[in-house]
Amino acid sequence: GAPNFDVRGTQPAMELVQGAVVVHSGLARDHAAWASLGADVQVGIVAPSDGEALFEAAPELALRSGTATSETGEALVLTVVLRCGVQRLRLRFWGLWAFWLAGLEPGDRISVEDAESPTENHADWRVAACTEMVRVFRHGQHVVMRLDALASLALPSWLCMPPTRPERGIYRYCRLSSLRSDVLCNVWAVVWESAKPGAMVTPGYRLVMNVCVVDPSCSELPCSEWASSLDIAQFSLQVQVRDDPMARPSSLPFFAVGQVLRAHRFWVKRKPPRYMNLWHKRYSSLVSFGSSPGECVVTSIDSSVAAPTLTEEDVLFARDLRNWAYERLRAETISSYLVSASELQAPHGQQHGDLVAELIRADAVACELLIDDGSTAGAVPVQVVELVGLNCSVEWLFAHAVPGQWFKLRGVSRASADGSLLKVAAAQVTLLPEWCYDVTVRRRRRGAASSGHEPAVRREPAPPAPVASEPAGAFAAGPSALEPAVEPRAQIAVPQRPAEAQPAEVHSPSAAPSA
């Protein structure tokens, strides 16, 4: 079933495409794609008022293109990266094909009959008007999707987005890559970095901030591409502390890379071209777990109930997800844009880049961090500024900064012509665990410099072998579907509480967090 990768004629060829899912873009809306299909295709997709059920497709279906559109005339599109033998290809699905296949996960195998090959006008493989059948296989289960049944298709539960309400007291979760815009969701995620625009106070005395998050949807990618790859959406999760006029920015958490979050009833809103924002609403619940193996610190972040509902399965699932992040981050660099402080200070060196460095001293009055990454003779001062004028990210950062911590500083530039003073936005400073690969490399470099010996040259690790995805339905069926990881079982007291209350009404957000 391997297609011909060399087809680039003016007319597309129709071939059978089979392969394993690497990543996909998530369900998106593409106005340009809609315009290219012609104005005679009119199918509506409407978000239900409760924000939870799947979109309702209008009964009219243009079989010529299999296209569903939003009310604003934008075609639904899903771009899937497939591994076909030793090669990879991008396969684009339109309309209802895209809608129903948004639940694909890494490792799923799909077979598409009569896929349209790339041409001089478009570089991706595409589902064509004559594509009659798509098959999806996952861990011994499979489903056959036929073009003439797309309007009334009933998918198996393992390929559907689960409801946010608990079923018999058990919450079900979906992967980040399967999220759709304008719905409520329950997700597990891993903190990746602090996100724009940073900590701020809303008009309703609400302290909010954003963090970029990831999950095993990106297992097949190197860590350095988790936030930069164009083949997968970037997810920004809003954290909120509410209804306390006396609250200070220090009330907002200072998450570390690799920290596990459990989010209930977050509102999903897509921001083109590739950002997906998860809104913290008045009825949302957010729980954080420690970032290091063996650590079992559970913190409720402004939960709508006195204490979060936490089961033994939750603890085990958080442990497995934390171990996944730990195994990846201790062996791989977190960014392909990392530079050293000496490179930023050099007369003709880098103008900007990302730094990983240890905090030596924090001066809140002068808004200055003194950092050391082992590349210079002494510590380097870094001026901390606000990304947006009315933000309180500087106060938030200095409330949590402690000498000895390791930071990732993103988008660092020169604050002085000679490079003696650097500059970074407070919203782009993220706490790093001491065990992560980039920290250990810089510690080794600094130790070698202080001893007078050149450090041994260590190459950046190659991307890891493909990581097998979790057993089928791990996210949809609940945490217990994951096999235990190597970490010893945590011993904690698990409170038993009734299921959290479900909101009766959903309101659209007044302002969107920027990814």
N, C-alpha and C positions, 0 to 999 in steps of 0.2 A: 503493500500500500504506500510505499514511499513515492511522493510526487516528484515531477521533474522540476528541479530548482532553477533550471536555466531558461525557462520559458519567459520571454520578454517581447512577444510579438505585439502587433497592433490589435489583434483579436485574441481574447482569452481562450485558453484550452480548458476543458472540463475534465477534472480528474478526481479520483478517490483520495482523500487526505485522512491519514490516521496518525495519531501520536499521543504523547503524554503531556498533560498541562504543566507548564513551568510556572507561569504567572498569568494574570489577566488584568485588564485595566479597570474592571468594575463597570457597572452599568452607567453609561453617560448619555448625554443628549448632544447631538451634533447638527447645528442649523445648516451648515454647508452641505452635509450629507443629505439632509432632507431636500434642499434645493436641487441637488443633482438627480434626485429620483423623479422629479416632476410633480406638478401641482395636482395631478389627478388622483394621487394617493391620499386618502383622508381617513385616518383611523385615530380615535381619541384615546388617551390614557389619562385617567383622572385619579388623583390621590384621595382616598377616602377621608372623611372628616376625623375619624379617631386616630389616623396616622399609623395604624398598626397592621391592618390587613394588606394583602398584596394589592397592587393597582388593579383596577377593573378595566379590562379591554372592551372596547365597543364591539358590537357584533359584526360590524362591517369589517371585512378583511380583504385587502388587495393581494390576491394570491400571486399576482405578477411579481411583486417584490417582497412579499411577506413583511411589510413595513408597518410598524405602529409609531405614531407620533404623539408628542405632547400638545397641549392646547396652544403653545406658542409656535407650532410648526417646526419642531426639532425632532429629528429621527433618533430613536434609541439605537445605541451602538455599543458593542462589546468587542474588544480586541484581545485575543487569546494568543499567547506565545506557546507553541507546541515544540516538543522534542521529537523529531522523526529520525530515528537512528542516531547518527552523530551530528546531524544538522538541526537547526532550529528555524521555524518560520512563524510569521504572524498571520493569523486567520481572523478576519473581521466578520462579525455577525450583525445583522440589521434587525430592527423592529422586534417582533415577537420572538424570533430566534434569540436575539440578545436578551430579551426580558426573561425568558425561561431558563437560559443557560448562565445567568449571573451567579448561580450557586455553585459553579465549578470550583474545585479545590486543586491545589498542586498535587500531582500524582494521578489525578483522574485521567482515564484514557477515553478519547473520543474518536469517532469515525464519521466522516462527512462525505456523503455521496455527491458527485458532480459539483465539487468546489471550483470556483472560477480562479484561474491562475493569474499572477501579476502580469501587467502589460506595461507599455510605455507610459500610460497615463496614471497608473496606480501601482504602488510597490507591494501591497499586501495581497495575500490570498483572500477570497471573499465568498460568502454564501451567495449563490446566484438565485435568480427567479425560478430556475428549473431544479434547484436542490430539493429533493423530495424527502430525504430522511437524514436524521442525525442520531447516532447512538452514543450513550455515555456509560462507561463502566467504572465501578468503584468497589474494590474489595469484595468481589464475587457477586455484586449486585449490578444490574444494568437497567436502562430504560431506553425505549425507542421512541423518538419524536418524529411525527410525520407532518408534512406541510399542511395537508388538508384538515388536520385536527388541532392546529395551533391555537385557534380562537377559543377552544373549549378544553384545553389540555389539563389533565389531572396528573401532576408530578408526584413521585414518591416523596415521603417526608425527608429523606436524606438529601434531596436536591432542592428543598424549599427553604425559604427564610422562616425560622421559627417565630411563634408569637412571643410578645414580651410578658404576657401574663403567665404566672406559674401554673403548671398542670399537675394537680394533686400535690401541691406544695413544692414542686421541683421546677426550677428555672432552666430554660434552654437557651443556648447561645449560638451565635453564628460567627463566622470569620469576618474580619474587617473587609476583605476583598468582595464579600457577598452582599455588602450593605447597599441599599437603594436610598435615593434621596427622598425626603419627606415621609419618613416612617420613624417609629420608635424602635429601639434595639436594646438588646442585652449583649454585651461583649466582654471578653477578656482581652487584655492588651498589655504590652510591655513598653515602658517609657523609653523614648529614643533621644529626645532633646527638647529643650525649652523652645517655644515657638513665638512668633510675632503675634500681636504687637507688644506682648509682655503684660506684667501685672498692671491693673488699672482699676479705678473705682467708677462704677456706673452711676447714673443719676439716682437710682434707687438705693444707694448706699450698699451696693453689692461689689465685693472684691472679686475680680475674675482674672484668670490667666489661662494660657493655652500650652499644651505640650504635644509634640508629635509622638505618635505611638505606632507600634508595629505588632505583628503576630506571625505565626507560622505560614501565613499566606505568602511571605517572601522568603521562605526557607531555601528556595533554589537559587537565590541571588547572593552574591557576596555582601557582607555587612556594609561595606562602603557604598553600596548602591541602594540600600534600603530606603533612603530618603531622596535619592536623585534619579533613580531609574524612571524613564518615561513609560515603561511597560506596566507600571502598577500605580494606583492612586496613592496620594500622600494623605495621611489621616491626622487631623488635629482635634484633640479632645479638650473641651473647656472645663476648667475647674472653678468652682464658685463657692464663696463664703457669703452668706446672705443675712439680711435683716438685723444687722448690728451696726448702728452708726458709729460706735466706738471702736470697731475692729480696725486693726492696723495691717499694713501689708505683710507683716510677719505672720499673720494668721494663715496666709496661703502657704501650702507645702513647698518644700524645696526637694523635688524628686531627683533621684539618681538614675542614670542610664541603667537599664536592666530591671528596674523596679516593676513589679506586677500590679496591674489595676483590674478591678472588677467593676464594671459600670452597668447599672440597671436603668432602663427607661430613659435613654439619651435620645434626643431628637437629631436625626441625620439630615444634613443639608449639603448638597454638592455645590461646589464653587468651581466653575470651569476655569482652566481646562482640566485639571487633574487633582483638585483638592476636595477632600471630603471632611466636613466639619461635624463634630459630635457635640451637640449643645447640652449643657448642664441645665435642666429645667427645675422648677420648684418641686416636682415630684420625683426627681432623679435621686439615685443613691450611688455613691462612689466609695469604694474600699481599696486601700493600698496595702500591699504586702512588702516585706523586706526584699532587698535586691541581691543578697548574698546567700549561697547555699547554706542550709542549716539555720538561717535566720528566720524567725517566725514572729515578726512584728506585724500586727494587723491594726490598721488605723482607718476609722470611718471619716471621710472627708465631707463634712456638712451634710450628713445623711438626713433624710426626711423622717427617720424614726430614731428613737433613743439609742439603739444599738443595731448594727446590721444583722440580717439573717445570715448565719454562717454555719455550714454543715461540714462534716468530715470530708465529704467529696470536694467541697470548695478548697479546703486546705491541701488536699492531694493534688488537685488540678493546678493550684497556684504554684505548688512545688515543682510539678512537671514543667510548667511554662517557664518558671525561673531557671530551672536547670537547662532548658533549651537555650535561653538567652545567655546563660553563663558559659556553656560549652562553645558557643559561637564567638562571644565577645572576648574570651580569654585567648583566642587563637587568631583573631583577625583584626585588622585596623578598622576603625569606625568611619573613616573619611578618606577619600582620595585627594582631598584638598589640604591635607595637613602640611604645614611648613614649620620651621624652627624660628625662634625669636631672632637668632642671628641673621637669618635670611631676610627678615623684615627690616632689620636695622642696617643691612649692607647698603652702601651708596647706590648700587645698581641692582639691588636684590628685588625680592617680591614686593609688590605694592600692597597686597592684602592676602589673607589666607586664614586658615584655622590653626589654632594652637592647642596643644595639650600640655598643661603646666601645673606645678604645685603652687598653692597659695602660701606665700611667706608672711605677708602682713596685709591687713585690710584697713584703710583709712577712710572712714565714713564721712569725715568732715571735708576732706579734699577730694572725695569720690575717686579714690585711687587704689588699685590693687598692685601689690608687689609680687611678681610671679617668677618662677624659675623652671625652665624646661631642660636645663643641663647643656644648652648650646652656647651660652655666654659666660663671661668671666664672673659675673655677679647677677643678682636679681634684676628684673626689668620692670619699670613702672608702667602701668596700664591705666589710662583715664577711662572711667566708666560714665557713659552718657545714656540719656533716654532716647529710645527710638521714636517715640511720639511725645509731644510736649506735655500732655496732661497725664501721662502714665506715672506709676509709682514703682517701677521696676528697680530703680537704683536703691530705694529704701528697702524693698523686698530682698534684694541680693545681699546688702550689707547686714541685714538682720540675721541672715543665715550663714554668712561667710565666716569660716573658722580656719586659722592657719593650720596647714597640714593637709587640707582638702586638695583634691585634684580636680581641675576644671577642664572642660572643653570650651574654648572661646571661639565662637564662629564669626567670620567676617572681620578679623582684626586688621587694622590699618595704622598708618603713621599719624600721630597727632602733632609731631614736630618734623621740621625739614630734615634734620639729621638722624631721625629714627630713634633718638634717645627716649622718647615718650611715645607709647602706642595707645591705641584707642579701640574700645569695643562697646557695643550696646549691651546694657544689663539684661535685656530680654534674650540675648543670644549667648548667655553663660549657663552651662549645664554641669551639674555635679557628676563626677565619674567615680566608679568603685575602684579601689586600689588594685583589684585583681585583673582589670581589663588589660588587653594586650598593649595598647599604646602607652599606658602608665608604666608597665613593667619595662618596656623598651627605654623610656626616658629615665627611669630610675637607674637602669644599668649604665646608660650613657653618663649620667651624672656621677655615679659611683666610680666609673673608670676614669673620668676626668679628675676627680679629687685624689685618686691614687697615683696619677701620673702615667697611667697605661692607656693605650688606645683600646677602646672597646672592640670586642669581636664583632665582625660584620655579620649581621643577621638580616637575611632577606625577608621582605614581607611575605607572609604565607600565601600560597596559591589558594584560590577559591576551593572550599571543601567539596568533597564528593557529594552528589545530590543526597539530600536528607529525605528519607522516606516520610511521607505524610502520616499523620496519626491514623489510628483505626477508624473505619467508616463511622460517621455520625458522632465523632468525639465532641464537636461543638454543638451540634443540634440535639444530641441525645442526653447531654449532660457530662460533667467532669469525670464521672466514674468510668467512662468509656476509654480513658487513657490508661495505658499500662504503667505500673509504678516505675519511677526513675531510680537512679542509684542512690539518691540522697536518703539518709535514714528518715524514717517516719517521724514527723514532728509530734511532740507531746504537748497538746494545748487543751484547754477547756473550751468546748464548743457549746455556746449557748443555743438553746432551742427556742425559736421564736416563731410566731405565726407569720404567714406571707405578708409582705409589705403591701400597703394600700395602693390601688391602681387609680390614677386620675380619671375623673369623669369627662374631662374636656382638655383638648390640646390647643394652645394658642401659638400662632406663628411668632418667632422671635422678632424683636424690634431692631436688632442689629446683629450682624454675623461676625463670629470670630474670624480673624484673618489667618489663613494657613501659612 
